Amino acid sequence: MKAQFKFLSGARAGQSETFRKGYIGLGRHPLSDVRFDAERDLDVSSRHAAVVRKAEGFVLQDLVSRNGTFVNGTRISGDTVLKRGDVIGFGSNGPALEFQVVESDEDTTASAEALAERVSSPRDVMPAARASAAPRATGPRQSTGVRIAAEVARQTAHLRRATKILIVLLLFVGTGFTWMQWDGRRRTNELLQLQQRADSLSAASHALTAQFQTELQGVRVALHASQDETARLRRELAGSSGDASSVARLRRELDAAERRQRALAGAVGGVDYRAISHKNQDAVAMVLVEYADGERYSGTAFAVDSQGTMVTNKHILVGEDGTKTPRRLGVIFSGSTQFWRADVIGVSTETDVGVFRVTIKGGTPRVAGLARTREGLERGDPVAILGYPLGFDLPMEAQGGQPIAEPTLTVGTVSKSLSSVVQVDAYGAPGSSGSPIFDRDGKVIAVLYGGERESNGKIIFGVPAYQVADYLKTLNLAR
């Protein structure tokens, strides 16, 4: 039997997914089996619930979710056996799923039925031919030696044919065995080379950790993550069976790990990430928006002046399709629990840039500045990103029961700089949209707006800061 889930509401309404698994995770986390939209279905926790297949059927378990799990409108507190047609709710006002059980198809094929019919049918009995009343006329009798030679040739003909076929098969098997031996040795040598590269990468990673042990904690965490990934690759290499697909996958992952470690090694030298963070973190805020249709969204914004002018992405303010209208819009600044209401000023028609304003008595902190031109930005330059990936799902301090907004610092390098996009090798996740990307001097060089889906957040894109500055000029907000 297979479990089928149909999305009744939420960002994925109308879609359905089917699983033949013993454990099915439900939530907004990227590794969940039944995955909700991480930016829109905010009532769903990162790891909200799970469906486990047991002897009594499929059992629903709540994983200590923030808003609770409901079955047919009733909140569950323990294991609940699901029935066909049950509606699973995620929070009292959150999205819902319909649960169904799909039977596996195991019908006998038509060809198997035909074969069974032929085997069970009685065989036809053919009558023996009657002996001819008169014997056929025969030609002159051959000598005994000739007749013996002909009979021997007739009886050994099939043996000669079988011998030829056997020789061909032996040649084919021998060739195949030789090729398999050669291919096995080639793969073994390739695995040894990859293992040596992994060992070298691990040693270099430990050396970098020792060399930069007094640097910013964020860089040390990134280096430890590189070590963990290298260790995982070494374990997979040790247990690899040597098949071509596994070797190709491990080679790609090892190449990516080497690039990230080289980027970290180049990015750390001469860059004071702590100073960049201290200089700009107070101006970085979490954006919370509720659209007119009730959908909610979170992202990141930063202040470019002390009058509360905030820059973020256009898709945060008006949705991915540009048709939504914010009903409530506000921010929570770094180190605070206070929600400040905001008003939209404008959104760009050419780039993914939006501007709004927060009115706070006494003004707001602001970033160190915007890079006004493309000059000086090159491939390999170190960068730092301050933002709120995954919103409040990441650990936060609390005050009076309310979480204190604390931005996350990630580091990386510029992997490509084009006229309309800056590509960065770092990390991004839902909630990172609108994050400022800083250069080594602490100035904003780009505004993060998305990433390559297949890279799992490791390749991200940003709008160049000079395009942001040009748009601010059109709004008479240039600083």
SVG drawing of the C-alpha trace seen along z (x, -y; Angstrom):
<svg xmlns="http://www.w3.org/2000/svg" viewBox="-13 -64 61 118">
<polyline fill="none" stroke="black" stroke-width="0.4" points="0.0,0.0 1.0,-3.6 0.2,-6.8 -1.2,-9.6 -1.4,-13.3 -3.5,-15.9 -2.9,-19.6 -6.3,-21.1 -5.1,-24.6 -1.9,-26.6 0.8,-27.5 0.6,-24.0 -3.2,-23.7 -4.3,-21.1 -1.0,-19.2 -0.7,-15.6 2.2,-13.3 2.3,-9.5 4.9,-7.6 5.8,-3.9 7.9,-4.5 7.8,-3.5 8.5,-7.1 7.1,-10.2 8.2,-13.6 5.9,-16.6 7.0,-20.3 8.7,-23.2 12.3,-21.8 14.0,-21.2 14.5,-17.5 10.8,-16.9 9.1,-14.3 5.8,-16.2 7.3,-19.7 5.3,-22.9 6.4,-26.3 9.0,-27.6 8.2,-31.3 4.4,-31.2 3.1,-28.3 4.4,-30.0 1.9,-28.2 3.8,-24.9 6.8,-24.2 10.1,-23.2 9.6,-19.6 5.9,-19.6 4.7,-16.0 5.4,-12.5 3.4,-9.6 4.7,-6.2 3.6,-2.9 2.8,-0.3 0.9,2.9 -2.4,1.1 -1.9,-1.1 -0.5,-4.6 -0.1,-6.5 0.2,-10.3 2.6,-11.8 3.0,-15.5 6.7,-16.5 6.2,-19.2 5.1,-21.7 4.5,-25.3 0.9,-25.5 -0.2,-21.9 -1.5,-19.1 -5.2,-18.5 -7.1,-15.5 -10.6,-16.4 -10.5,-19.6 -9.4,-18.0 -5.9,-18.6 -4.0,-15.5 -1.8,-14.9 -0.4,-11.4 -0.2,-8.7 -3.4,-8.8 -4.2,-6.1 -5.2,-7.7 -8.2,-6.5 -9.0,-7.1 -10.3,-10.7 -8.9,-12.1 -8.0,-15.8 -4.7,-16.7 -4.5,-20.4 -1.3,-22.2 -2.3,-24.8 -5.8,-26.1 -5.6,-28.4 -2.8,-26.7 -2.8,-24.6 -4.5,-21.2 -3.9,-17.8 -6.3,-15.0 -4.9,-11.5 -5.7,-8.5 -4.4,-4.9 -3.6,-3.7 -3.5,0.1 -0.6,1.5 -1.4,3.0 -0.5,6.7 -2.8,8.0 -1.7,10.9 -0.6,9.8 -2.4,11.0 0.7,12.7 1.0,14.7 -2.7,15.7 -2.2,16.9 0.9,18.9 -1.1,20.6 -3.9,21.4 -1.5,23.0 0.2,25.1 -3.1,26.3 -4.7,27.2 -4.5,30.9 -2.1,31.7 -3.4,32.9 -2.8,36.5 -1.7,37.2 -2.4,40.6 0.5,42.6 0.8,42.8 -0.2,46.0 2.5,48.1 2.5,48.0 1.0,51.0 3.8,51.3 7.4,50.5 9.0,47.6 11.5,48.5 15.0,47.9 18.1,47.2 21.2,49.3 22.6,50.0 25.7,48.0 28.8,49.6 28.9,50.1 31.9,47.7 30.1,44.9 26.9,45.4 28.9,45.5 30.7,42.2 27.5,40.5 25.8,41.6 28.8,40.4 28.8,37.0 25.0,36.7 25.2,37.6 28.2,35.3 26.9,32.3 25.1,30.9 28.2,31.5 30.4,29.5 27.8,26.7 27.7,26.8 31.5,26.7 31.7,23.6 29.0,21.9 30.8,22.8 34.1,21.4 32.4,18.1 30.8,17.9 34.1,18.6 35.8,15.8 32.9,13.4 33.0,14.3 36.8,14.1 36.7,10.6 34.0,9.5 36.0,10.8 39.1,9.1 37.3,5.8 35.7,6.1 39.1,6.7 40.5,3.7 37.5,1.5 37.7,2.7 41.4,1.8 40.6,-1.6 37.9,-2.3 40.0,-1.2 42.8,-3.6 40.2,-6.4 38.8,-5.7 42.4,-5.8 43.0,-9.1 39.8,-10.5 40.6,-9.1 44.0,-10.8 42.4,-14.1 39.9,-13.8 42.8,-13.1 44.6,-16.1 41.5,-18.2 40.9,-17.1 44.5,-17.9 44.3,-21.3 41.0,-21.9 42.5,-21.1 45.5,-23.3 43.1,-26.2 41.2,-25.8 44.5,-26.0 45.7,-29.0 42.5,-31.0 41.4,-29.8 41.4,-33.4 39.2,-34.7 35.5,-35.3 33.3,-32.5 31.3,-32.4 34.4,-31.5 35.4,-28.8 31.9,-27.3 32.2,-27.3 35.5,-25.6 34.2,-22.9 31.3,-22.4 33.9,-21.9 35.6,-19.3 32.4,-17.5 31.6,-17.4 35.1,-16.1 34.8,-13.4 31.4,-12.3 33.0,-12.1 35.8,-10.0 33.4,-7.6 31.4,-7.3 34.6,-6.7 35.7,-4.0 32.3,-2.2 31.8,-2.9 31.2,0.1 33.0,-1.6 30.1,-1.9 30.3,-4.7 27.4,-6.8 28.6,-6.8 32.2,-7.7 30.9,-10.5 28.7,-11.9 31.5,-11.7 33.9,-13.4 31.4,-16.3 30.8,-16.7 34.6,-16.6 35.2,-19.2 32.6,-21.4 34.1,-20.9 37.5,-21.9 36.1,-25.1 34.3,-26.1 37.4,-25.4 39.6,-27.4 37.1,-30.2 37.2,-30.2 41.0,-30.2 41.1,-33.2 38.2,-35.0 39.6,-34.9 42.9,-36.6 42.8,-40.3 39.0,-40.4 37.6,-41.5 34.2,-40.0 33.6,-40.9 34.1,-44.6 31.7,-44.3 29.0,-42.7 29.4,-45.3 29.3,-48.2 26.1,-47.1 24.1,-44.6 21.9,-47.2 20.6,-48.4 19.5,-44.9 15.9,-43.9 13.5,-41.0 10.6,-41.8 7.1,-40.4 4.4,-40.9 0.7,-39.8 -1.0,-40.1 -4.6,-41.0 -5.5,-37.3 -4.1,-36.3 -0.9,-34.8 2.2,-35.7 5.8,-36.0 9.2,-36.8 12.4,-38.1 15.2,-40.6 15.7,-44.4 18.3,-47.0 18.2,-50.7 20.1,-53.0 19.5,-56.2 18.6,-57.4 15.1,-58.4 14.0,-54.7 14.3,-54.1 14.5,-50.3 15.6,-48.3 14.4,-44.7 13.2,-42.6 10.2,-43.4 8.8,-39.9 8.6,-40.3 6.4,-43.4 4.1,-42.3 4.6,-38.6 6.3,-36.4 3.8,-37.4 3.7,-41.1 0.0,-41.2 -0.3,-41.0 -1.0,-43.9 0.4,-44.1 -2.3,-44.4 0.3,-44.5 4.0,-45.3 6.6,-45.8 10.1,-45.0 11.9,-43.9 15.4,-45.3 18.5,-43.4 18.6,-42.9 14.9,-43.9 11.5,-42.4 9.6,-45.5 7.5,-45.3 7.6,-48.6 4.9,-49.2 6.0,-50.3 4.6,-51.7 5.6,-50.8 7.3,-53.6 7.8,-51.7 9.0,-48.7 11.3,-48.6 9.9,-47.4 13.4,-46.3 15.0,-44.6 13.9,-42.6 14.2,-45.7 11.5,-47.2 11.6,-50.2 9.5,-51.0 9.8,-53.3 9.7,-52.8 8.9,-55.9 10.8,-55.8 11.3,-58.7 15.0,-59.4 15.7,-57.7 17.2,-54.3 20.7,-52.9 22.0,-52.6 24.5,-50.5 28.0,-51.8 27.1,-52.6 26.3,-51.3 28.8,-50.6 27.9,-53.0 29.6,-51.3 30.7,-47.8 34.4,-48.9 36.5,-46.8 34.2,-43.8 35.8,-40.7 35.6,-36.9 37.2,-35.6 36.5,-38.7 35.4,-37.7 31.9,-38.8 29.8,-38.7 26.0,-38.3 23.7,-39.4 20.1,-38.2 17.4,-36.0 17.4,-32.6 14.5,-30.5 13.2,-33.4 12.4,-32.5 13.0,-28.8 16.7,-29.3 17.7,-29.6 17.0,-33.0 17.2,-34.5 13.9,-35.5 12.7,-38.4 9.3,-38.3 8.3,-35.3 9.1,-37.1 12.0,-36.1 14.8,-38.7 15.7,-39.2 19.3,-38.2 20.7,-38.1 22.9,-35.3 26.3,-36.0 27.5,-33.9 30.7,-34.3 31.7,-33.3 33.2,-34.6 32.1,-36.2 32.0,-33.5 30.7,-35.7 30.1,-39.4 27.8,-40.4 26.2,-43.7 22.8,-42.7 23.6,-40.0 26.3,-39.1 26.7,-35.3 28.1,-34.3 29.3,-30.9 27.9,-31.0 24.6,-30.0 21.0,-31.2 17.6,-29.9 14.0,-31.1 14.0,-34.3 17.4,-35.4 15.7,-37.4 16.6,-41.0 19.8,-40.4 22.7,-42.9 25.9,-41.4 29.0,-43.3 32.5,-43.6 35.7,-43.6 35.2,-47.3 31.7,-46.7 29.8,-48.4 26.8,-46.8 27.7,-45.4 24.5,-43.5 21.0,-42.6 20.3,-38.9 17.2,-37.8 17.4,-34.1 19.6,-31.1 20.1,-28.1 17.5,-25.5 19.8,-22.5 22.7,-23.8 20.7,-23.5 21.3,-27.1 25.1,-27.1 24.9,-29.3 23.0,-32.5 22.3,-35.6 22.1,-39.3 21.0,-42.6 24.1,-44.8 24.2,-47.7 24.7,-50.3 21.3,-49.3 19.7,-49.8 21.3,-53.3 20.0,-54.2 16.5,-53.1 16.7,-55.2 17.6,-58.2 14.3,-57.7 12.5,-58.0 14.5,-61.1 16.0,-59.1 19.6,-59.1 22.0,-59.3"/>
</svg>
